[in-house]
Amino acid sequence: MSRFPGRPSIVVASFLAAPLLVGRLTAQDAPGEIRIVPASAAATSPATGPAPRTPRTWGTTQINYASVGAQEMVSRSDATHYDGTGQLFRYQTNATGLGLQATLHLPGGARILSLQLDYYDTSLTGEVLAELDVCSYDGSSCVPQLGFLACSDALVTACSGNVNAPGWSNAYADLSGANLVVNNYLSGYRILAGNTTNDGGTAIWRVLVGYVLEVSPDPPTASFNDVPTSHPFHQYVEALFASQVTAGCGGNDYCPDSPLTRGQMAVFLSKALGLQWP
């Protein structure tokens, strides 16, 4: 699917063998709300959902997506059994609720923007659930990030809904207002998922977590005499210095207005990106 600027939309389509586009779900202004667009309208509208990609560790403008597939999720208890359908989906066969889990791996400094649940649901009485948890560094406690407050069976981040049975579809939760900035040293992050019917009528494919990278906040002190805290480039110079990309030009100065040679540029880029080769 192509991705266009603006709020991500949610596309209801066959991820396996269904030949027709069923419809499109669009995120509303209120986090967690969705709207079903008829199939006739969706067939002529451009798909604007996120394109899966490998998590990136550089760049601050592009939205990236970390994918946690159902096959990566394991049971939270030996007593909970699960099965799979095709190559993609997984569902609990003897339990209901958030019985599957996986660790979410994101680069430090990433700001989490959204969670999208891709699922299969043909039940009018059951649903598929997904939750993003932020846990303490020692694993003693976890805080769920709530998105879909109207989910029937639990307060979770995203769900398909009990009365919604679109088949292959997805649900989008806007988490941009939660100010979730990843700190892998002080916190841990996990995905919980599950279903509320045990016959394969509700099953999960994957969870997509959208994020962007950010430059660290502007510190209150200056490391260089010629780049005070009032300087427009202070935040970025301090980021380079703290990351040991540069130590300045000598004499406790950074020389922000001096020309940069190609050799100095090579040092900056190589150290900033951690470039290596075979």
Contacts in CASP RR format, 6 or more apart in sequence:
PFRMAT RR
TARGET T0000
AUTHOR 0000-0000-0000
METHOD contacts of the structure
MODEL  1
MSRFPGRPSIVVASFLAAPLLVGRLTAQDAPGEIRIVPASAAATSPATGP
APRTPRTWGTTQINYASVGAQEMVSRSDATHYDGTGQLFRYQTNATGLGL
QATLHLPGGARILSLQLDYYDTSLTGEVLAELDVCSYDGSSCVPQLGFLA
CSDALVTACSGNVNAPGWSNAYADLSGANLVVNNYLSGYRILAGNTTNDG
GTAIWRVLVGYVLEVSPDPPTASFNDVPTSHPFHQYVEALFASQVTAGCG
GNDYCPDSPLTRGQMAVFLSKALGLQWP
1 11 0 8 1.000
1 47 0 8 1.000
1 48 0 8 1.000
1 49 0 8 1.000
1 50 0 8 1.000
1 51 0 8 1.000
2 46 0 8 1.000
2 47 0 8 1.000
2 48 0 8 1.000
2 51 0 8 1.000
3 48 0 8 1.000
3 49 0 8 1.000
3 50 0 8 1.000
3 51 0 8 1.000
3 63 0 8 1.000
4 46 0 8 1.000
4 48 0 8 1.000
6 48 0 8 1.000
7 27 0 8 1.000
7 174 0 8 1.000
8 27 0 8 1.000
8 48 0 8 1.000
8 49 0 8 1.000
8 50 0 8 1.000
8 63 0 8 1.000
8 114 0 8 1.000
8 116 0 8 1.000
8 172 0 8 1.000
9 24 0 8 1.000
9 25 0 8 1.000
9 26 0 8 1.000
9 27 0 8 1.000
9 47 0 8 1.000
9 48 0 8 1.000
9 49 0 8 1.000
9 172 0 8 1.000
10 24 0 8 1.000
10 25 0 8 1.000
10 26 0 8 1.000
10 27 0 8 1.000
10 34 0 8 1.000
10 49 0 8 1.000
10 116 0 8 1.000
10 169 0 8 1.000
10 170 0 8 1.000
10 171 0 8 1.000
10 172 0 8 1.000
11 21 0 8 1.000
11 23 0 8 1.000
11 24 0 8 1.000
11 25 0 8 1.000
11 42 0 8 1.000
11 47 0 8 1.000
11 48 0 8 1.000
11 49 0 8 1.000
11 170 0 8 1.000
12 21 0 8 1.000
12 22 0 8 1.000
12 23 0 8 1.000
12 24 0 8 1.000
12 25 0 8 1.000
12 36 0 8 1.000
12 42 0 8 1.000
12 166 0 8 1.000
12 167 0 8 1.000
12 168 0 8 1.000
12 169 0 8 1.000
12 170 0 8 1.000
13 21 0 8 1.000
13 22 0 8 1.000
13 23 0 8 1.000
13 47 0 8 1.000
13 168 0 8 1.000
13 169 0 8 1.000
14 20 0 8 1.000
14 21 0 8 1.000
14 22 0 8 1.000
14 168 0 8 1.000
15 88 0 8 1.000
15 118 0 8 1.000
15 168 0 8 1.000
15 205 0 8 1.000
16 86 0 8 1.000
16 88 0 8 1.000
16 168 0 8 1.000
18 168 0 8 1.000
20 39 0 8 1.000
21 39 0 8 1.000
21 42 0 8 1.000
21 43 0 8 1.000
22 39 0 8 1.000
22 42 0 8 1.000
22 166 0 8 1.000
22 167 0 8 1.000
22 168 0 8 1.000
22 169 0 8 1.000
23 36 0 8 1.000
23 37 0 8 1.000
23 38 0 8 1.000
23 39 0 8 1.000
23 41 0 8 1.000
23 42 0 8 1.000
23 43 0 8 1.000
23 166 0 8 1.000
24 36 0 8 1.000
24 37 0 8 1.000
24 41 0 8 1.000
24 42 0 8 1.000
24 45 0 8 1.000
24 47 0 8 1.000
25 34 0 8 1.000
25 35 0 8 1.000
25 36 0 8 1.000
25 37 0 8 1.000
25 169 0 8 1.000
25 170 0 8 1.000
25 171 0 8 1.000
25 172 0 8 1.000
26 34 0 8 1.000
26 35 0 8 1.000
26 37 0 8 1.000
27 33 0 8 1.000
27 34 0 8 1.000
27 172 0 8 1.000
27 174 0 8 1.000
28 34 0 8 1.000
28 35 0 8 1.000
31 147 0 8 1.000
31 173 0 8 1.000
31 174 0 8 1.000
31 175 0 8 1.000
31 177 0 8 1.000
32 147 0 8 1.000
32 148 0 8 1.000
32 149 0 8 1.000
32 158 0 8 1.000
32 171 0 8 1.000
32 172 0 8 1.000
32 173 0 8 1.000
32 174 0 8 1.000
34 171 0 8 1.000
34 172 0 8 1.000
36 166 0 8 1.000
37 45 0 8 1.000
49 116 0 8 1.000
50 63 0 8 1.000
50 65 0 8 1.000
50 116 0 8 1.000
50 208 0 8 1.000
50 210 0 8 1.000
51 65 0 8 1.000
52 65 0 8 1.000
52 67 0 8 1.000
52 208 0 8 1.000
53 64 0 8 1.000
53 65 0 8 1.000
55 64 0 8 1.000
55 65 0 8 1.000
55 66 0 8 1.000
55 105 0 8 1.000
55 106 0 8 1.000
55 107 0 8 1.000
56 62 0 8 1.000
56 64 0 8 1.000
56 107 0 8 1.000
56 213 0 8 1.000
57 107 0 8 1.000
57 213 0 8 1.000
58 213 0 8 1.000
58 272 0 8 1.000
58 273 0 8 1.000
59 213 0 8 1.000
60 212 0 8 1.000
60 213 0 8 1.000
60 214 0 8 1.000
60 215 0 8 1.000
61 212 0 8 1.000
62 212 0 8 1.000
63 113 0 8 1.000
63 210 0 8 1.000
63 211 0 8 1.000
63 212 0 8 1.000
64 110 0 8 1.000
64 210 0 8 1.000
64 211 0 8 1.000
64 212 0 8 1.000
64 213 0 8 1.000
65 208 0 8 1.000
65 209 0 8 1.000
65 210 0 8 1.000
65 211 0 8 1.000
66 104 0 8 1.000
66 105 0 8 1.000
66 106 0 8 1.000
66 208 0 8 1.000
66 209 0 8 1.000
66 210 0 8 1.000
66 211 0 8 1.000
67 206 0 8 1.000
67 207 0 8 1.000
67 208 0 8 1.000
68 102 0 8 1.000
68 104 0 8 1.000
68 191 0 8 1.000
68 206 0 8 1.000
68 207 0 8 1.000
68 208 0 8 1.000
68 209 0 8 1.000
69 102 0 8 1.000
69 205 0 8 1.000
69 206 0 8 1.000
69 207 0 8 1.000
70 84 0 8 1.000
70 88 0 8 1.000
70 89 0 8 1.000
70 90 0 8 1.000
70 100 0 8 1.000
70 193 0 8 1.000
70 203 0 8 1.000
70 204 0 8 1.000
70 205 0 8 1.000
70 206 0 8 1.000
71 88 0 8 1.000
71 90 0 8 1.000
72 102 0 8 1.000
73 90 0 8 1.000
73 100 0 8 1.000
73 101 0 8 1.000
73 102 0 8 1.000
73 191 0 8 1.000
73 193 0 8 1.000
73 204 0 8 1.000
74 100 0 8 1.000
74 101 0 8 1.000
74 102 0 8 1.000
75 81 0 8 1.000
75 82 0 8 1.000
75 92 0 8 1.000
75 99 0 8 1.000
75 100 0 8 1.000
76 98 0 8 1.000
76 99 0 8 1.000
76 100 0 8 1.000
76 101 0 8 1.000
76 192 0 8 1.000
77 95 0 8 1.000
77 99 0 8 1.000
79 94 0 8 1.000
79 95 0 8 1.000
80 92 0 8 1.000
80 94 0 8 1.000
80 95 0 8 1.000
80 99 0 8 1.000
80 100 0 8 1.000
81 92 0 8 1.000
81 93 0 8 1.000
81 94 0 8 1.000
81 95 0 8 1.000
82 90 0 8 1.000
82 91 0 8 1.000
82 92 0 8 1.000
82 93 0 8 1.000
82 100 0 8 1.000
83 90 0 8 1.000
83 91 0 8 1.000
83 93 0 8 1.000
83 200 0 8 1.000
84 90 0 8 1.000
84 91 0 8 1.000
84 203 0 8 1.000
85 91 0 8 1.000
85 120 0 8 1.000
85 200 0 8 1.000
85 203 0 8 1.000
88 205 0 8 1.000
88 206 0 8 1.000
89 120 0 8 1.000
89 203 0 8 1.000
89 204 0 8 1.000
89 205 0 8 1.000
90 100 0 8 1.000
90 203 0 8 1.000
90 204 0 8 1.000
91 194 0 8 1.000
91 195 0 8 1.000
91 197 0 8 1.000
91 198 0 8 1.000
91 200 0 8 1.000
91 201 0 8 1.000
91 202 0 8 1.000
91 203 0 8 1.000
91 204 0 8 1.000
92 99 0 8 1.000
92 100 0 8 1.000
92 194 0 8 1.000
92 195 0 8 1.000
92 198 0 8 1.000
93 198 0 8 1.000
94 198 0 8 1.000
95 198 0 8 1.000
96 153 0 8 1.000
96 194 0 8 1.000
96 195 0 8 1.000
96 196 0 8 1.000
96 197 0 8 1.000
96 198 0 8 1.000
97 129 0 8 1.000
97 153 0 8 1.000
97 154 0 8 1.000
97 194 0 8 1.000
97 195 0 8 1.000
97 196 0 8 1.000
98 129 0 8 1.000
98 131 0 8 1.000
98 154 0 8 1.000
98 156 0 8 1.000
98 192 0 8 1.000
98 193 0 8 1.000
98 194 0 8 1.000
99 192 0 8 1.000
99 193 0 8 1.000
99 194 0 8 1.000
100 192 0 8 1.000
100 193 0 8 1.000
100 194 0 8 1.000
100 204 0 8 1.000
101 190 0 8 1.000
101 191 0 8 1.000
101 192 0 8 1.000
101 193 0 8 1.000
102 190 0 8 1.000
102 191 0 8 1.000
102 193 0 8 1.000
103 188 0 8 1.000
103 189 0 8 1.000
103 190 0 8 1.000
103 191 0 8 1.000
104 132 0 8 1.000
104 189 0 8 1.000
104 190 0 8 1.000
104 191 0 8 1.000
104 209 0 8 1.000
105 189 0 8 1.000
106 112 0 8 1.000
106 182 0 8 1.000
106 184 0 8 1.000
106 189 0 8 1.000
106 209 0 8 1.000
106 211 0 8 1.000
107 182 0 8 1.000
107 213 0 8 1.000
108 182 0 8 1.000
108 183 0 8 1.000
108 184 0 8 1.000
109 181 0 8 1.000
109 182 0 8 1.000
109 183 0 8 1.000
109 213 0 8 1.000
109 214 0 8 1.000
109 216 0 8 1.000
110 181 0 8 1.000
110 182 0 8 1.000
110 211 0 8 1.000
110 212 0 8 1.000
110 213 0 8 1.000
110 214 0 8 1.000
111 179 0 8 1.000
111 180 0 8 1.000
111 181 0 8 1.000
111 182 0 8 1.000
111 211 0 8 1.000
111 212 0 8 1.000
111 213 0 8 1.000
111 214 0 8 1.000
112 132 0 8 1.000
112 175 0 8 1.000
112 178 0 8 1.000
112 180 0 8 1.000
112 181 0 8 1.000
112 182 0 8 1.000
112 209 0 8 1.000
112 210 0 8 1.000
112 211 0 8 1.000
113 174 0 8 1.000
113 175 0 8 1.000
113 176 0 8 1.000
113 210 0 8 1.000
113 211 0 8 1.000
113 212 0 8 1.000
114 172 0 8 1.000
114 173 0 8 1.000
114 174 0 8 1.000
114 175 0 8 1.000
114 176 0 8 1.000
114 208 0 8 1.000
114 209 0 8 1.000
114 210 0 8 1.000
115 130 0 8 1.000
115 132 0 8 1.000
115 145 0 8 1.000
115 147 0 8 1.000
115 157 0 8 1.000
115 158 0 8 1.000
115 172 0 8 1.000
115 173 0 8 1.000
115 175 0 8 1.000
115 207 0 8 1.000
115 208 0 8 1.000
115 209 0 8 1.000
115 210 0 8 1.000
116 158 0 8 1.000
116 170 0 8 1.000
116 171 0 8 1.000
116 172 0 8 1.000
116 173 0 8 1.000
116 207 0 8 1.000
116 208 0 8 1.000
116 209 0 8 1.000
116 210 0 8 1.000
117 128 0 8 1.000
117 129 0 8 1.000
117 130 0 8 1.000
117 157 0 8 1.000
117 158 0 8 1.000
117 159 0 8 1.000
117 160 0 8 1.000
117 170 0 8 1.000
117 171 0 8 1.000
117 172 0 8 1.000
117 173 0 8 1.000
117 193 0 8 1.000
117 204 0 8 1.000
117 207 0 8 1.000
118 169 0 8 1.000
118 170 0 8 1.000
118 204 0 8 1.000
118 205 0 8 1.000
118 206 0 8 1.000
118 207 0 8 1.000
118 208 0 8 1.000
119 128 0 8 1.000
119 160 0 8 1.000
119 168 0 8 1.000
119 169 0 8 1.000
119 170 0 8 1.000
119 171 0 8 1.000
119 202 0 8 1.000
119 203 0 8 1.000
119 204 0 8 1.000
119 205 0 8 1.000
120 128 0 8 1.000
120 167 0 8 1.000
120 168 0 8 1.000
120 169 0 8 1.000
120 200 0 8 1.000
120 201 0 8 1.000
120 202 0 8 1.000
120 203 0 8 1.000
120 204 0 8 1.000
120 205 0 8 1.000
121 127 0 8 1.000
121 128 0 8 1.000
121 160 0 8 1.000
121 161 0 8 1.000
121 164 0 8 1.000
121 165 0 8 1.000
121 166 0 8 1.000
121 167 0 8 1.000
121 169 0 8 1.000
121 201 0 8 1.000
121 202 0 8 1.000
121 203 0 8 1.000
122 165 0 8 1.000
122 167 0 8 1.000
122 201 0 8 1.000
122 202 0 8 1.000
123 162 0 8 1.000
123 165 0 8 1.000
123 197 0 8 1.000
123 201 0 8 1.000
123 202 0 8 1.000
124 162 0 8 1.000
124 163 0 8 1.000
124 165 0 8 1.000
125 162 0 8 1.000
125 197 0 8 1.000
126 152 0 8 1.000
126 153 0 8 1.000
126 160 0 8 1.000
126 161 0 8 1.000
126 162 0 8 1.000
126 195 0 8 1.000
126 196 0 8 1.000
126 197 0 8 1.000
126 202 0 8 1.000
127 151 0 8 1.000
127 152 0 8 1.000
127 153 0 8 1.000
127 159 0 8 1.000
127 160 0 8 1.000
127 161 0 8 1.000
127 162 0 8 1.000
127 164 0 8 1.000
127 195 0 8 1.000
127 196 0 8 1.000
127 202 0 8 1.000
128 159 0 8 1.000
128 160 0 8 1.000
128 161 0 8 1.000
128 193 0 8 1.000
128 194 0 8 1.000
128 195 0 8 1.000
128 196 0 8 1.000
128 202 0 8 1.000
128 203 0 8 1.000
128 204 0 8 1.000
129 151 0 8 1.000
129 153 0 8 1.000
129 154 0 8 1.000
129 156 0 8 1.000
129 158 0 8 1.000
129 159 0 8 1.000
129 160 0 8 1.000
129 192 0 8 1.000
129 193 0 8 1.000
129 194 0 8 1.000
129 195 0 8 1.000
129 196 0 8 1.000
130 156 0 8 1.000
130 157 0 8 1.000
130 158 0 8 1.000
130 159 0 8 1.000
130 171 0 8 1.000
130 191 0 8 1.000
130 192 0 8 1.000
130 193 0 8 1.000
130 194 0 8 1.000
130 204 0 8 1.000
130 207 0 8 1.000
131 144 0 8 1.000
131 145 0 8 1.000
131 156 0 8 1.000
131 157 0 8 1.000
131 158 0 8 1.000
131 191 0 8 1.000
131 192 0 8 1.000
131 193 0 8 1.000
132 144 0 8 1.000
132 145 0 8 1.000
132 157 0 8 1.000
132 175 0 8 1.000
132 189 0 8 1.000
132 190 0 8 1.000
132 191 0 8 1.000
132 207 0 8 1.000
132 209 0 8 1.000
133 142 0 8 1.000
133 143 0 8 1.000
133 144 0 8 1.000
133 145 0 8 1.000
133 189 0 8 1.000
133 190 0 8 1.000
133 191 0 8 1.000
133 192 0 8 1.000
134 142 0 8 1.000
134 143 0 8 1.000
134 145 0 8 1.000
134 180 0 8 1.000
134 187 0 8 1.000
134 188 0 8 1.000
134 189 0 8 1.000
135 141 0 8 1.000
135 142 0 8 1.000
135 143 0 8 1.000
135 187 0 8 1.000
135 188 0 8 1.000
135 189 0 8 1.000
135 190 0 8 1.000
136 142 0 8 1.000
136 187 0 8 1.000
136 188 0 8 1.000
137 185 0 8 1.000
137 186 0 8 1.000
137 187 0 8 1.000
137 188 0 8 1.000
139 188 0 8 1.000
142 190 0 8 1.000
144 155 0 8 1.000
144 156 0 8 1.000
144 157 0 8 1.000
144 192 0 8 1.000
145 157 0 8 1.000
145 175 0 8 1.000
145 178 0 8 1.000
145 180 0 8 1.000
146 155 0 8 1.000
146 156 0 8 1.000
146 157 0 8 1.000
147 156 0 8 1.000
147 157 0 8 1.000
147 158 0 8 1.000
147 173 0 8 1.000
147 174 0 8 1.000
147 175 0 8 1.000
148 156 0 8 1.000
148 157 0 8 1.000
148 158 0 8 1.000
148 159 0 8 1.000
148 171 0 8 1.000
148 173 0 8 1.000
149 155 0 8 1.000
151 159 0 8 1.000
151 161 0 8 1.000
152 159 0 8 1.000
152 161 0 8 1.000
152 162 0 8 1.000
152 163 0 8 1.000
153 159 0 8 1.000
153 162 0 8 1.000
153 196 0 8 1.000
156 192 0 8 1.000
157 173 0 8 1.000
157 175 0 8 1.000
158 171 0 8 1.000
158 172 0 8 1.000
158 173 0 8 1.000
158 207 0 8 1.000
159 171 0 8 1.000
160 166 0 8 1.000
160 169 0 8 1.000
160 171 0 8 1.000
160 202 0 8 1.000
161 171 0 8 1.000
162 196 0 8 1.000
181 214 0 8 1.000
182 189 0 8 1.000
182 211 0 8 1.000
191 207 0 8 1.000
191 209 0 8 1.000
193 204 0 8 1.000
193 207 0 8 1.000
194 204 0 8 1.000
195 201 0 8 1.000
195 202 0 8 1.000
195 203 0 8 1.000
195 204 0 8 1.000
196 202 0 8 1.000
215 235 0 8 1.000
215 236 0 8 1.000
215 239 0 8 1.000
216 235 0 8 1.000
216 238 0 8 1.000
216 239 0 8 1.000
216 242 0 8 1.000
217 235 0 8 1.000
218 229 0 8 1.000
218 234 0 8 1.000
218 235 0 8 1.000
218 238 0 8 1.000
219 229 0 8 1.000
219 235 0 8 1.000
219 238 0 8 1.000
220 229 0 8 1.000
221 229 0 8 1.000
222 228 0 8 1.000
222 229 0 8 1.000
222 231 0 8 1.000
222 234 0 8 1.000
222 238 0 8 1.000
223 237 0 8 1.000
223 238 0 8 1.000
223 241 0 8 1.000
223 254 0 8 1.000
224 237 0 8 1.000
224 241 0 8 1.000
224 248 0 8 1.000
224 252 0 8 1.000
224 253 0 8 1.000
224 254 0 8 1.000
225 251 0 8 1.000
225 252 0 8 1.000
225 253 0 8 1.000
226 253 0 8 1.000
226 254 0 8 1.000
226 255 0 8 1.000
226 256 0 8 1.000
227 233 0 8 1.000
227 234 0 8 1.000
227 237 0 8 1.000
227 238 0 8 1.000
227 254 0 8 1.000
227 256 0 8 1.000
228 234 0 8 1.000
231 237 0 8 1.000
231 256 0 8 1.000
233 256 0 8 1.000
237 254 0 8 1.000
237 256 0 8 1.000
240 246 0 8 1.000
240 268 0 8 1.000
240 272 0 8 1.000
241 247 0 8 1.000
241 248 0 8 1.000
241 254 0 8 1.000
243 271 0 8 1.000
243 272 0 8 1.000
244 271 0 8 1.000
245 267 0 8 1.000
245 268 0 8 1.000
245 271 0 8 1.000
245 272 0 8 1.000
246 254 0 8 1.000
246 267 0 8 1.000
246 268 0 8 1.000
246 271 0 8 1.000
248 254 0 8 1.000
248 255 0 8 1.000
249 255 0 8 1.000
249 258 0 8 1.000
260 268 0 8 1.000
269 275 0 8 1.000
END
